Amino acid sequence: MPCKVVLAAEVASNYTTEIKSEVSQKTNKPKLVGFLANDDPYAEKYAHSSSKHLAEAGLAFELRQIPREELEVAIKDANGDDSVSGILVYYPVYGDKRDQELQDMVDPTKDVEGLNVVYNGKLYSNDRYMDESKTRKAILPCTPLAVVKVLDHIGVYDHSLPYGDHLRGKSIAVVNRSEVVGRPLAALLANDGAKVYSIDINDIQVFARDQSASINSHTISKTDLKSEDVIPLCDVVITGVPTAAYKMPTSLLKQGVVAVNFASVRNFEPEVKEVASIYVPSVGKVTVSMLQRNLLRLFNYQN
């Protein structure tokens, strides 16, 4: 059966129409402030793409390019500015633990990327709401959430199974374990019932839900496994390696695999279409839709 190529625009359109409609009915428009404090060309590209797509949805966006030494003060100022509905920092800034400190400086009520320690705690403990009455959902990181939405769109999630268990029986590889995308994505997929092989340059960890735990969240196990051991076992392979030199060997993929790439460069070889049942070359436009969605959600919570 020929491989079906699914483009991000197809998935994003489901959300774009809904977001535009809701924004058009508001007198005051949500405003996002983005801080660009690095020289990463991909971050700059994402920033300008964000500006374009937010404007198309009727959302206000202001990009502030500043030296990274001034970022802490700038974040604090935006936290206290009532005209700012959401804050987005383009990472990496330092590429070390200082980035986590910056993430935690962003007021959770304005954190459109869901990277603050408050939201991290919710994600990793599989607690999806901010209040006991379950009226306010926790904010999830945009790219991991975009991948989840793509997988749902193409039918990887099985809605005949109970809520929270829609990935039961699925084995998924995530080739990236960054704190911003790869690790939270592995956690989200495991919390929905999948067995996730989290592949990093140093090792492979297994994220899987602990059915005996009271909060029913995932556990993490270290292994001595190699990519060639686990990739052939996986129903879904998700790549996010930010270098053009990396390619997932097509020879490792099992027939009928679902292949999804969220990196800014293509991580799969062209031959992937000869093996995969579904191939998603990029999720960028879905990420932008999730950014819009998170901003609108925070604006509604604030008002």
Solvent accessible surface area in square Angstrom, and as a share of the most:
residue,aa,sasa,rsa
1,M,231,1.03
2,P,117,0.74
3,C,28,0.17
4,K,118,0.50
5,V,62,0.36
6,V,1,0.01
7,L,103,0.51
8,A,9,0.07
9,A,47,0.37
10,E,79,0.35
11,V,1,0.00
12,A,7,0.05
13,S,59,0.38
14,N,81,0.42
15,Y,39,0.15
16,T,38,0.22
17,T,98,0.57
18,E,111,0.50
19,I,6,0.03
20,K,87,0.37
21,S,55,0.35
22,E,62,0.28
23,V,2,0.01
24,S,83,0.54
25,Q,143,0.63
26,K,47,0.20
27,T,132,0.77
28,N,111,0.57
29,K,88,0.37
30,P,0,0.00
31,K,48,0.20
32,L,0,0.00
33,V,0,0.00
34,G,0,0.00
35,F,1,0.00
36,L,5,0.02
37,A,10,0.08
38,N,33,0.17
39,D,145,0.75
40,D,42,0.22
41,P,95,0.60
42,Y,97,0.37
43,A,9,0.07
44,E,72,0.32
45,K,143,0.60
46,Y,58,0.22
47,A,0,0.00
48,H,98,0.44
49,S,37,0.24
50,S,0,0.00
51,S,41,0.27
52,K,123,0.52
53,H,39,0.17
54,L,0,0.00
55,A,69,0.54
56,E,95,0.42
57,A,5,0.04
58,G,35,0.34
59,L,6,0.03
60,A,42,0.33
61,F,39,0.16
62,E,65,0.29
63,L,46,0.23
64,R,66,0.24
65,Q,113,0.50
66,I,39,0.20
67,P,74,0.46
68,R,97,0.35
69,E,131,0.59
70,E,91,0.41
71,L,0,0.00
72,E,80,0.36
73,V,97,0.56
74,A,18,0.14
75,I,0,0.00
76,K,122,0.52
77,D,93,0.48
78,A,0,0.00
79,N,35,0.18
80,G,62,0.60
81,D,50,0.26
82,D,146,0.75
83,S,67,0.43
84,V,1,0.01
85,S,7,0.05
86,G,0,0.00
87,I,2,0.01
88,L,3,0.01
89,V,7,0.04
90,Y,7,0.02
91,Y,38,0.14
92,P,69,0.43
93,V,9,0.05
94,Y,53,0.20
95,G,57,0.55
96,D,66,0.34
97,K,158,0.67
98,R,108,0.39
99,D,14,0.07
100,Q,61,0.27
101,E,89,0.40
102,L,5,0.02
103,Q,9,0.04
104,D,54,0.28
105,M,55,0.25
106,V,7,0.04
107,D,42,0.22
108,P,39,0.25
109,T,63,0.37
110,K,16,0.07
111,D,6,0.03
112,V,0,0.00
113,E,21,0.09
114,G,1,0.01
115,L,6,0.03
116,N,4,0.02
117,V,89,0.51
118,V,60,0.34
119,Y,8,0.03
120,N,27,0.14
121,G,41,0.40
122,K,44,0.19
123,L,8,0.04
124,Y,60,0.23
125,S,36,0.23
126,N,34,0.18
127,D,62,0.32
128,R,78,0.29
129,Y,58,0.22
130,M,48,0.22
131,D,39,0.20
132,E,178,0.80
133,S,83,0.54
134,K,133,0.56
135,T,96,0.56
136,R,88,0.32
137,K,85,0.36
138,A,8,0.06
139,I,2,0.01
140,L,47,0.24
141,P,1,0.00
142,C,0,0.00
143,T,23,0.14
144,P,1,0.01
145,L,13,0.07
146,A,0,0.00
147,V,0,0.00
148,V,20,0.12
149,K,42,0.18
150,V,0,0.00
151,L,0,0.00
152,D,54,0.28
153,H,71,0.32
154,I,27,0.13
155,G,55,0.52
156,V,9,0.05
157,Y,18,0.07
158,D,53,0.27
159,H,117,0.52
160,S,102,0.66
161,L,40,0.20
162,P,81,0.51
163,Y,163,0.62
164,G,16,0.15
165,D,17,0.09
166,H,20,0.09
167,L,0,0.00
168,R,122,0.45
169,G,72,0.69
170,K,54,0.23
171,S,24,0.16
172,I,0,0.00
173,A,0,0.00
174,V,0,0.00
175,V,10,0.06
176,N,25,0.13
177,R,28,0.10
178,S,46,0.29
179,E,98,0.44
180,V,41,0.24
181,V,23,0.13
182,G,0,0.00
183,R,56,0.20
184,P,1,0.01
185,L,0,0.00
186,A,0,0.00
187,A,0,0.00
188,L,17,0.08
189,L,0,0.00
190,A,0,0.00
191,N,2,0.01
192,D,13,0.07
193,G,16,0.16
194,A,2,0.01
195,K,92,0.39
196,V,0,0.00
197,Y,12,0.05
198,S,0,0.00
199,I,13,0.06
200,D,47,0.24
201,I,167,0.85
202,N,129,0.66
203,D,47,0.24
204,I,5,0.03
205,Q,17,0.08
206,V,19,0.11
207,F,0,0.00
208,A,31,0.24
209,R,30,0.11
210,D,45,0.23
211,Q,129,0.57
212,S,101,0.65
213,A,34,0.27
214,S,118,0.76
215,I,101,0.51
216,N,54,0.28
217,S,12,0.08
218,H,21,0.09
219,T,63,0.36
220,I,79,0.40
221,S,57,0.37
222,K,165,0.70
223,T,34,0.20
224,D,138,0.71
225,L,68,0.34
226,K,120,0.51
227,S,38,0.25
228,E,104,0.47
229,D,66,0.34
230,V,1,0.00
231,I,0,0.00
232,P,52,0.32
233,L,101,0.50
234,C,0,0.00
235,D,42,0.22
236,V,2,0.01
237,V,0,0.00
238,I,0,0.00
239,T,0,0.00
240,G,3,0.03
241,V,29,0.16
242,P,97,0.61
243,T,60,0.35
244,A,67,0.52
245,A,96,0.75
246,Y,63,0.24
247,K,82,0.35
248,M,3,0.01
249,P,53,0.33
250,T,16,0.09
251,S,106,0.69
252,L,38,0.19
253,L,13,0.07
254,K,74,0.31
255,Q,140,0.62
256,G,37,0.36
257,V,1,0.00
258,V,16,0.09
259,A,0,0.00
260,V,0,0.00
261,N,1,0.00
262,F,26,0.11
263,A,13,0.10
264,S,70,0.45
265,V,25,0.14
266,R,134,0.49
267,N,0,0.00
268,F,7,0.03
269,E,51,0.23
270,P,113,0.71
271,E,79,0.35
272,V,2,0.01
273,K,102,0.43
274,E,133,0.60
275,V,25,0.14
276,A,4,0.03
277,S,45,0.29
278,I,29,0.15
279,Y,11,0.04
280,V,0,0.00
281,P,10,0.06
282,S,46,0.30
283,V,3,0.02
284,G,37,0.36
285,K,101,0.43
286,V,0,0.00
287,T,9,0.05
288,V,7,0.04
289,S,3,0.02
290,M,0,0.00
291,L,0,0.00
292,Q,6,0.03
293,R,59,0.22
294,N,2,0.01
295,L,0,0.00
296,L,9,0.05
297,R,57,0.21
298,L,1,0.01
299,F,24,0.10
300,N,61,0.31
301,Y,65,0.25
302,Q,75,0.33
303,N,129,0.66
